[in-house]
Amino acid sequence: MFKKVHVGIPYSMISGELLPLVEERGLNPEISFDADALDNLEPASLAIIAKALGMKGLRTTLHAPFMDMAPGSPDPMVRTVLRHRLEQMLHVAMELRPETVVCHAGYEDRRYRHMKGQWLEYSLSLWSWFAPRLHELGARLVLENVFEKGPEELYDLFESLYGEGVGFCLDVGHQSAFSSASLQRWLDVLGRFLRQLHLHDNRGEADEHLAIGTGIVDFHFLFSWLRLNRDVPPVITIEPHLREDIELSILNLTKLWPW
């Protein structure tokens, strides 16, 4: 199981204190980058990480910056900033050769309801540029839910990008904290696009990033659905925010694992 599971780790931590832990435990990292990390990258540090992971046979996924990133913004300067960040992520991907790169889909009904058609047009333009460039590097672009109320808000986006190989990253913690639609509804509507999972828990009121099995997320239903609909697992990343919750998440995930 360990060979198929990733653990979310900020770049600032994997380039320092957590790289030895990742190597020792054989954990595949999902390395997240914020704007500061991208602006201060040292190629030598990326090379060290790539070599260390390669020697252990570990796979990598990447998470692009998301704070203030709005792919469907009506402001072209905002979209230009995001494109610049994605260009920086391409350079990272060249070094680390990830399996996937995760970005936030970024739809918020309260902001974009009056211009959803334009939001979709601007988003498609950006992702249609980014996805094939990742594909050339052997990586898949996956888009993650955050503040979307329900899966229907993202259906047209994934349907339009299906031919580009873009997948859906279902974040079950975000679904629990922010969506009014059930987990089953999300899987019914977007399940055919599912390529990655972000797994963490909460009590339904905030994005707490607790250990798997310590909140209200119905992981038994999720893995029952996966057992029926997937012969092989999608990319799976556990995302507890506390280091001690990594061990508990792995333990509870082992009990659920159907493959």
N, C-alpha and C positions, 0 to 999 in steps of 0.2 A: 504493500500500500504506500509506503513512504516514497517510493520512486515515482508515484503518480500525483503526489500532493505538493503544493507550493505553500509557502508561508510569506505573508506580506511583511516587508521590511523596508524602512526608508533608506535611501542611498547613504545618508549621513551615518547610519548605524552599521550597514553592511561593509562600508569602507573602513570601519573602525572596529568596535567591540564585538559585533555579532558575526563577522566573517569566520572566526575560529569555531563558533557554535554551529554555524551552518555546515562547515566542513566536517566537524566531529559527528554530528547527528545525521548527516546525509540529507539535509533538508533542501529542497528546490526553492530558491527564493523568487518572490515577485518583488522586484525592486522598484520602489516609487520615487519619483523625482518631483521636486517643487521647483519654482523659478530660481531660487537661490542656488540650488544644487546644479541646475543646468548652466547657470551663468558662471559658476566657479569650478566646473569640471576640470580635472587634470587627466589628460589621456593616459598617463602612467598608472593612475589609480584604477581606471577602467581595465587596463591591460592586466593588472595584478588580479583583479576580481575574475576576469575572464579565464585567466590561467588556472586560478585556484579551483574554480567551478569545473573547468574542463578536466582537470586531473582527477577529480572525484566523480566524474561522469554525471554531474548535476545539470538539470535543465533550468532555464531562466524564463520568466515572463517579466514584463515591464508595465509600470503604471505611469501614464503621463500626468503633468500638472493639471489640476482642476480648479483651483481657486481663481475666481473671476474669469474663467475661460468660458466663452459663450459662442458655440459654433453657429447658432442661428441668429446671432445679434443683427439688428438692422444697421448697426454702425460699422462701416467697413474698416475703420481703424481698430476696433475691437477684434474683428475677425483676422486682421493682419497680425496682431499680437499672438493670437492662438496659432496661426500658421507658422510664425517664427518659432514658437515653442515646439511645434511638431517637427519642424526642420531640425531643431536641436535633438529631438528624440530619434530621428533617423540616424544621426551620427552615433548616438549611444547604441542603437540597434546594430549598426555596422560592427561595433566592437563586441557586444555581448550575444548577438545572434539569438534573440528570444523566440519562444514559441508563439507568444501572443503579445500584443501591446494593448493595454486597456485604456480607454478614454471614456469620459462621462458623456452620455448622449445630450444632456443639458436642456431637456424640455421642462418648463415650469408653466403650468396652465395660467396661473395668475399674471404672468408676464407676457405670454405669447398667444393667449387665446384669440385676441383680435387680429393676429397676423400669422396664424399657424401655417398658411400656405407659403408665406415668405420665409418663415423659420425653416420649413422643410427644404425649400429651394437653397437657402444659404448653407444649411447643414450638408445637403447632398453634394454641393459643390466642393466643400472642404474635404469630406470623407472620401469622395471619389478621386480626389487628388492624392490623399494620404495612403489609402489602402493598397493600390498597386505598387507603390514604392516600398511598402513593407513586404509585400508578396515577393518582390525581387530579392529581398533579404531572407526569405524563408519564414516570414512571420505573418500572422493573421491579425487584423484589426478587429477588436471586439468592443462594443459599446455597452456601457453599464447604466442601469437605472439608478436614479437617486430620488428626486422629489416628484417624479411622475405619479399621478393619482391612480392610474391604471395602465395596463399594457396596451390598450387601444391607442393611447397617445403616441406610442412608438411604432405601431404596426406598419404604417406607410413608409417610415424610415427604413426599417429592416427589409421590407418587401422590395423597395427600390434599390437597396444595396446588395441584395442577395447574389446577383450576378458578379459582384466584386469580391465575393467570398467573405464579406463582413459578417461577423457573428454577434450574438447577444450574450452579454455577461450578466447573469441574474445575480444581483446582490440581495440575498434573502433578509439581511438586516435592514436594508433600506426599504424593502417591500413591507416589512413588519412595522417599521417606525413611521413611514411617510405615506404609504399607499392605502387607499380605501378599498382596493380590490384584494381578494383572497390570493394566497399562493397558488391554489389550484387554477384560478382564473389567469394568472400570469403564465402558467405553464400551458394552459389550453390555447391561449392566443399566440404566444411567442415561442412555445416549446420547440417548434421545428427549426428555429434560428439559434437555439441554445448551443453555445460552444464553450462557455466557461461559467463557473460558479464562484462567487465570493461568499464564504461562510463565516458568520459570526452571529451573536445572539443579542437580544435586548428584551426589555419588558413592554415593548409596544408603544413607548412614549418618546423615546429619544434614541439617537444613533450611538449606543453605548459601546459597541464592539466588545461584548462579553464573550467568554468561552462558550463553545458549542455545548448546548444542553443545559445552560444555566438561565435561560430566559423563556420566552413563549414561542419562538420560531418552531414550526412543526417539521423537524428534520426527519421524523419517521415517514411522514407523508411524502416529503421530497425524495427520499431515497427509495420509497416504494414506487414512485413515478419513474425514477431513473431505472430501477430494476426492470420495469415493464417496457421502457422506451429506449433504452441504450444498452447495446451489447458491450460497449467499452465506455469508460467514464469520459465526460468532458474534462477540460482542464479545471482543476479544483484548487482554489486558494483559500486557506484559513486566515482570518484577519482579526484575531483578538489584539487589543492594544497593550495588554500587560504581558510581560515576558512569561510569568508563571501560568498564564492562561493558555499558552501554546501547548504545554504538556497535557493539560486537561482536555483541550480541544482534540488533540491527536488521540487520546484515550477514548473519548466519546465517539469520534469519527470511526475508529476501529470497530466499534460495536455495530455501527450502521452500514459499514462497507459491503456492498452487494456483489463486487466483482472478484 
